[in-house]
Amino acid sequence: MTDAPAPRRGSTPRSVLFLGHDAYRAGAQMVLLSVVRHLRALGAVEPVICLREGGELLAEYQRLGRTVVLAEPEAPPDGLRRRWLGTRFRREPRGLVAGLPHRLDRLRGLRVDAVLANSVATLELAARVREVMGAPVLSYVHELEIGLRRWCGDEVFAQAAPSVDLFAAASGAVVELLASRGVARERIRLVYEGIELPPPDPGGDDGWRLRLGIPPHALVVGACGTLEWRKAPEIFLLVAAGVARVLGPAAPHFVWVGGEEHARVREALAHDVRRLGLEGRVHFTGVLARPLPVFTLFDAFLLTSREDPFPLVCLEAAALGVPTVCFAGGGGMAEFVRDDAGVVVPYLDVVAAADALVGLLGDRARRQKLGETARTRVRAAHDSRLVAGQLAGILDELVSGRARPGPGTGGG
């Protein structure tokens, strides 16, 4: 990430409408919440927040400014049913926006300097809001191909993208996706995601090593995410099995933080754990309100995602000095890891990933060196305050007209 332009201290704050798809606890939503919080604290913006749906983070959004929720969802299905129905249930930007024009009337008469639309799930809403308000739009995109099709759809993207003045891409991989969809490169700004940095001394593991049955001096490989095809927990198990075959009794423990608690998902993964001979060696924590204590156990982080634009969990591990093993072609994390903050292996190459972990776990000095590079890189370039400042600078460009090629330019 390049140095962020300084927020506009001492001047009248920009009035900015922030569009979010919902208030659930997930990566893009947490990024938006952090950006609004920092910009408001710096006096850079007067926020107004418009969410397509509510969620458990709604109260936190409401504390930051006026918050309009266009539609509260029905009670969501749980577990595996939500995994299969989730695409339709959580998405529906076309039906939601088209069916609630009267709710958009709440925004009529509201004067804002700019609109920041977070995630492609808000693109159609952003296009409609532009019609209502006429303010320039910045779209912060956190998705790659599968995510774009799931949360927006090819047709909606093609129709709505010309209404966006500028795009902020969460990684170089996202830049390339947008360019491949016809967005002119001069309309794209690279804005890597950031995290709220943990304290220098994050504390202990809150008893998690004992709770999971991990011996005091055993090494631990961590992962984190939902238990879905995109995050590839089954690949995580295959890599774990490969490491265990090489290291035998000296193999590390493997801990996956987060994921749905649905019985069928856990049953399927438990089946593989048994068949791979990994019982007592692989642990799933389920969803945690405070995952940081578990992260303090990790000696290495394994990202098995098939598609992940720029996963915050890797940054959170890196901030603790933990190097990452990830796949090339699986998203933007290889841009962070490079060759000095972990190991990048060929896409879905289970053997190469296992070999990389065996090498890291067997060489403490190398592991610590890579982890320290990762820690330094996160603190220098991926502090969420820097991300907020960079977005503030782009919004200033939009409002001043210095960077407005105009909607409709460059396709979509």
Buried (B, 14 or more C-beta within 10 A) or exposed (E): BEEBBEBBEEEEBBBBBBBBBBBBEBBBBBBBBBBBBBBBEBBBBBBBBBBBBBBEBBEBBBEBBEBBBBBEBEEBBEBBBBBEEBEEBBBBBBEBBEEBEEBBEBBEEBEBBBBBBBBBBBBBBBBBBBEBBEBBBBBBBBBBEEBBBBBBBEEBBBBBBBBBBBBBBBBBBBBBBBBEBEBBEEBBBBBBBBBBBBEEEEEEBEEBBEEBEBEEEBBBBBBBBBBBEBBBBEBBBBBBBBBBEBBEEEBBBBBBBBBBEBEEBBEBBBEBBEEBEBEEBBBBBEEEEEBBBBBBBBBBBBBBBBBBBBBBBBBBBBBBBBBBBBBBEBBBBBBBBEEEBBBBBEEBBBEBBBBBBBEBBEEEEEBEBBBBBBBBBBBEBBBBBBBBBBBBBBBBBBBEEEBBEEBEBBEB
